């Protein structure tokens, strides 16, 4: 059984009052009557521990803790907990070997503080459809590729890759040869 995700304009509306539920984009578009896009967004407050987040969202998440075990139906498994950085992210700086106190590398910096937030996957209503663009390798060579806005560029990078030309039969390489007794087999020859 597949997950039927809520159809809503925001993550809060997906939790409270969705317009409907849909498994596929065409079903979501029929329920919304508008352009839709599948999104996963964090929402709600951040919790210091996973247990506190599970207690706050009891009944919306799978819980494996002893005494509180809850297993949601597959149709309702569209919420998840995500561990995120609680504060500003500090970039890692290159370090040089120290060779001090019998250690080659200095002590790593302390782990950044994290928080747990609810992550909601749903069909977002009211999203403008971006027309299918040509492949990036062709678009960057045209004048249209120079004036792509950020949204169109993001859509271009999320498209599946397509072959430039049909795949040719496998060639026998420089260090491979066919067996005389089995011409359909290619073996390495070093």
N, C-alpha and C positions, 0 to 999 in steps of 0.2 A: 504494500500500500504506500502510495506517495503522500508527501506532505501537501496539504492544501493551505497555502499562505493567505493571510488576510489581504484585502484590497482596501487601501486607505490613503488619505493625503499626507498623514504624518505617522510617526511611530507611536505617539500617544493614542491617536485615533485607532491604530491597528490593535492596540491592547484593549481599548474601551468599547469602541463602536465601529467595527469595520463595515464597509459597504457590501462585503461578501467575501467568499473564499474562492481561491482559484489555484489550480495546479499548474496551468500553462498560461503563457502570455495572451493567447487569443481568448481564453476564458476570463482573464482579468480585464481585458479590454471590453469584453461584452458586459461585464458587471459594472465597470466604471463609465463606459461610454466615452472614454477619453484616452489619450496616450498614457501608457503605463511603462514603468521600468522597475526591474527587480533590484531592490537595494537592501543593505544591511546597515542599520544605524544604531549607535549607542544611545541610550536614553536613561533618564532617571539619575538619582544621586550615585556617588561613588562610595563603596563600602571598603573598610580597611581589611576585612577578612572575607574569605569565600563563604564561610558559615553564616556570617551576618547577611550577606547578599541572598543566600539560599533561604534564610528565615524571612527576609523581607518579601521575596517573590515566591513564597510557598504556593504550590499548585500550578505554577507556570513553568517550572523547570524539573528535570529529572533530579532526584535526590537519592544518593546511595548511602547516606549516613545511617548507622544502626538506630532502630527505633523510629526513624522518620522516613523510611524508604518510600519513595513515590516514583512510579514509572508512568510517564505520560503515553497516551496513544500516539502512534506515528503521525496522525493527522494534526496533532497539537504541538509538535516539536519544532516550532519556528522561533523560539526564544533560546538564548544561550548566555552564559556568563563569559565575559572576556576580561582578562587581566590587562590593565593598561598602566602606563607610567603616571604616577600621581603628581609629580612636579614637572618643572621644565627639564627637558632632556639635555644632559651634558654630553657633548661630543667626546668621543674617545680621541685622545691625543697619542701620537706615536711615542713610544718609549724606547730607550736604549738599554741594552743589558747592563746590569749593575755589578754582577759578580761579587756581591757582598753577603756575608754571613752564610756562605755555602749555597747561595741561591743565584741562579743566573739572571732571573727577571725580578723586578721589584714587585712588591705586593700589589695586587689589583685594587682598583678603587672600590669602595663599598657599593653594594648593589643598590640601584635606584629604588626608591619607595614605589610600591605599586598599589593600585586600587582595583576593585572589582566592580564592573558595570554590566547592566543588562544590555544585551545586543539583540535587536529585533530585526528579523528578515521579513519583508513584506513587498507587495506590489504597490509602488508609489504612484498615485494618480496625479495627472496634470503635468506630466513630463512631455516636453516637446520631442517629437521624433526627429532624429537626425538621419538624413538620407544615407544610404549605404555608399561609402566612399570607395574609390579604387584603392589598390594596394599602395602601401606607404612608399615602396621603392619606385613606383611610377609617379605618385603624387608629388614627391619631393623634387622631381625633375621638371615639373610644370610650373607655370606662373601662379596657378591656383594654390599650389602647395606653399607658396611664400606668404599668403595672406590668411592662412587658417587660424581661426580663433582657438582659444584653449579648449573649449568644449568639443569642437570638431576634431581637434588633434587628439584628445582623449578618446573619442569614439573611434578614430582611425587606429589607435594602438590596441584597442580591445577587439578588433575584428579578427576572425580566424585567418590564418595565412592560406594563400592559394598558390598553387604551383605556377611558375612562369611559363612552362611548357609541359606537355605530357611527359611522364617518366619514361625513360628509355629502358630497354632490357639491360640487365646487369652486365657490365663489361668484365672481362677477365683482366685482372690487374697485372702489374709488372712481376710480382712475386707469387702468382697463382698459375696453375695449369690444370687442364682437364685430364682426367684419368683415361688412358686408352681403352680399358675394359668397360668403363662407365662414362661415356661422353657427357652425360647430364650432370656429373659431379665436378665441382671445382675444389681443388685442395691447395693449401699454401705450399710454396716451394721456396725454401730459403737457401 
